[in-house]
Amino acid sequence: MISSTPEGEGLVSGTRSPVVNQVSDGSLTVLSISREDRGAYTCRAYSIQGEAVHTTRLLVQGPPFIVSPPENITVNISQDALFTCQAEAYPGNLTYTWFWEENNVFFKNDLKLRVRILIDGTLIIFRVKPEDAGKYTCIPSNSLGHSPSASAHLTIEYPARVVNMPPVIYVPIAMPGFIRCPADANPPVTSVKWNKDGRPLRIEKYRGWSQLADGTIRVEEVTEESLGTYTCVPYNSLGTMGQSPPARLVLKDPPYFTVLPGWEYRQESGRELVIPCASAGDPFPAIAWRKVGKPSRSKHNVLPSGSLQFKSLSKEDHGEWECVATNVVTSITASTHLLVIGTSPHAPANVRVTASTNSANVSWDPGYDGGFEQTFSVWYGPVVKRAQFGPHDWLSLPVPGSMSWLLVEGLEPETAYQFSVLAQNKLGTGPFSEVVTVNTRVFPITTPEPLVLLSPPRCLTANRTQQGVLLTWLPPANHSSPIARFIMEFRLGERWDILDDAIPAGETELLARDLVQDSWYEFRVLAVMDDLISEPSNIVAVSSTDLFPPLEVPEEGLARPVVAGIVATICFLASAILFSTLAACFVNKQRRRKLKRKRDPPLSITHCRKSVETP
């Protein structure tokens, strides 16, 4: 009997990934060999006379396999960085190559003299610099097959430093200007200190000066007061590498336009068009044109004068263009609108879909119509296509007239749908709008409570006064958010008009003045919460026929204490008269009772009944 085992493990058919066959003469066949099959194999032969044992080792020849990839590391500036990279292969004549980003480390000028690759694949970077940070990739090779790779990142922390401080800083006269400190740091910069003419700069002493979060000085209006030599010192949590080189501030006139483009240009597709633009300044500015939003890939040229030339307008040229004049001081911009007519419509924009259980309301902003009347159609379909749907089998619905919305009905609940809008005119169809995906709602099991609650104002009353009609009310009893304001409405006929639509939430009364005489007024009040307006309150009516006439008072009017005294006197006299009347009534009633007792016979009271005994 003969059996074979790899490194002490028994071979059972079907238990390992490779297909292993053992033939009758004792030879072992391994089909579709892989790296996992390498190792020592032992063959044992048994008979009645004894056994024989023989071991052999299987080596799998192929490309390297990385067993210890490099890991991300963080070191401080001037320290040494070390990346490990170990691989296995047969044959074992391995060579290791390291890359920084996409370049061999020995091809990077500032790095090649400070790196070393050991025989086991380890990469050592001596005295790291901030520029050494980045991705490092290890690639082992033995000239067989495709070599694997593994990457890791090197992060270097260093104090704040100034890089590329310009010797001259140009700022525009009589315009906002910026004095920047080009700092670099890891961790980021926390503060920047400035010196002007060798002395610490106190920004608070200069009117209109401020320091931004990145340390930049902003001057609201540049004057000769800004002239001087500036230096900056940036700091982070590790400190600073020192002061920047001095930079002299120079005032220059900003560029200005000598020829401005028009507000709008209309031209047919395929025609030539030149949009003028010219500028001047010291130093002389350069002019460039750019399209706002999606850039145009059509052929257009900027003439030496600064004008924009289109030799053959296309649909892509439609939109807003900007003429930008730039010199060392600043940039200025002038805008114009270009309408390319005689094309198919542009795609609708800003598609909005509000879904319910079985329907969806689709609305959009129409794009440019290309110079002709355009119509729309809404295309939609479920995200998970049905069996009878093909990849492009969406349903479409025409939109009546020139409306920019459509209610799509007949949808299935709790289903994801995609919607897009297509515009067309007599020249053809434009591109589809963006695709919007929404989910229809689930059938409600119970009637849900309203998410937003706002009841109408209460108890509206109207009182006529000498100055007009005083309207008072109570705020809503229920509201889920604070009341923003109140709206008072009135009507003389059938139509309601607004009396005041900005009554503060804290006020609950309003004086209606200057009413039309001999008229019948009706009033009502509404509450506003967020973007929701409540139902109107109760309606009150008042006639302006016999409003109280104003009292005749001197020009200066009565003083408040005098008016209060008059009112108090009237109230006291009325109370005295009422008390006297009640007292007289009480005395007369007592007198009548006495006379009645003299005439009536005495009463005999028992526990059971009342009896009257006659004398």
Sequence and secondary structure as in RCSB ss.txt:
>XXXX:A:sequence
MISSTPEGEGLVSGTRSPVVNQVSDGSLTVLSISREDRGAYTCRAYSIQGEAVHTTRLLVQGPPFIVSPPENITV
NISQDALFTCQAEAYPGNLTYTWFWEENNVFFKNDLKLRVRILIDGTLIIFRVKPEDAGKYTCIPSNSLGHSPSA
SAHLTIEYPARVVNMPPVIYVPIAMPGFIRCPADANPPVTSVKWNKDGRPLRIEKYRGWSQLADGTIRVEEVTEE
SLGTYTCVPYNSLGTMGQSPPARLVLKDPPYFTVLPGWEYRQESGRELVIPCASAGDPFPAIAWRKVGKPSRSKH
NVLPSGSLQFKSLSKEDHGEWECVATNVVTSITASTHLLVIGTSPHAPANVRVTASTNSANVSWDPGYDGGFEQT
FSVWYGPVVKRAQFGPHDWLSLPVPGSMSWLLVEGLEPETAYQFSVLAQNKLGTGPFSEVVTVNTRVFPITTPEP
LVLLSPPRCLTANRTQQGVLLTWLPPANHSSPIARFIMEFRLGERWDILDDAIPAGETELLARDLVQDSWYEFRV
LAVMDDLISEPSNIVAVSSTDLFPPLEVPEEGLARPVVAGIVATICFLASAILFSTLAACFVNKQRRRKLKRKRD
PPLSITHCRKSVETP
>XXXX:A:secstr
 EEEEETT    TTSSSSEEEE TTS EEEES  GGG EEEEEEEEETTEEEEEEEEE   EEEEEEE    EEE
ETTS EEE  EEEEES   EEEEEETTEEGGGSTTTGGGEEE TTS EEE S  GGG EEEEEEEE SSS    E
EEEEEEEEEEEE    SEEEEETTS EEE   EEEES   EEEEEETTEE  GGGSTTEEE TTS EEESS  GG
G EEEEEEEEBTTBB      EEEEEE   EEEE   SEEEEETT  EEE  EEE SS  EEEEEESSS   S E
EE TTS EEESS  GGG EEEEEEEE SS EEEEEEEEEEESS     EEEEEEE SSEEEEEEE    TTS  E
EEEEEEESS  TT  TT  EEEE  TT SEEEEE   TT EEEEEEEEEETTEE      EEEE     SS    
SS B   EEEEEEE SSSEEEEEE  S BSS   EEEEEEESSSS EEEEEEEETT  EEEE S  TT EEEEEE
EEEETTEE      EEEESSS        TT   HHHHHHHHHHHHHHHHHHHHHHHHHHHHHHHHHHHHHHHHS
  EEE SS EEE   
